[in-house]
Amino acid sequence: MITALLITLHALGASPEAAHIFDQANKAYTAERYAEAADGYKQLTTLHGINNPALLFNLANACYKQGQLGNAVLYYEAALAVDPAFEAARSNLEKVLGETRRSLPLPDPRQITGSLLLRYYPLTPRQSLWLVHAFLAAAIVFLLLRQWRTRPRYAVSLWISLCLAALFYGLSLGAGYALRSTPKLAVARTKEVPVYFSMNESEQPRFLLYEGDRVFVDRQEGEWVRLHAYGGERGWTRKDAIGIVEYGIW
């Protein structure tokens, strides 16, 4: 099944301008002007910051209709990152992967060293910062109460609130750092992607990725990324040759 979801973004809280762009992109898709449709969907994801799974799903479909298998895989994965239960996206992803050159599965997750903080800490960095603000507000309230009535319990509550604010601030910093250093899913976007031993295009490539191959990226240095490929292979490639699934993190 490769078909767009012809919905509107008004109900999702989008601005009238964004909803208009989405409606025009849907009309272009229906008229089989897939490049125009993809441009509209992509504009919404980049300029308007809308990471709705239906939007990403439509973008993936428009890429597939143009023969861009790598971009199609990328945006289906992005839709699933936002909504893992999106069965239409999963079905289309399996179909497109079957049409790629090698139809490779994901790399062995045991190669990827996950963060214990991300694995067991249930809150995102943003949620932790909300708690920091809440406990700081509580500390201000207890400080004012302590000035109004000198009671030991207000002083204890003040220090507890400050300690909890400091704790969650530290956890938010730690979780944010772990998110930046955690390997991210990425997809080869071009027909062939050479992967090198180091950040040097003049050397002989160690191996090639092909359009639609999925990898994990664990490091970014300027215009280069270090990736883990299926079979345990690892190396460096140009960042613009792959797409990184950035959705669903927060």
Summary of the structure (lengths in Angstrom):
residues: 250
radius of gyration: 22.9
end to end distance: 29.4
largest distance: 75.3
contacts: 769
relative contact order: 0.12
helix: 54%
strand: 14%
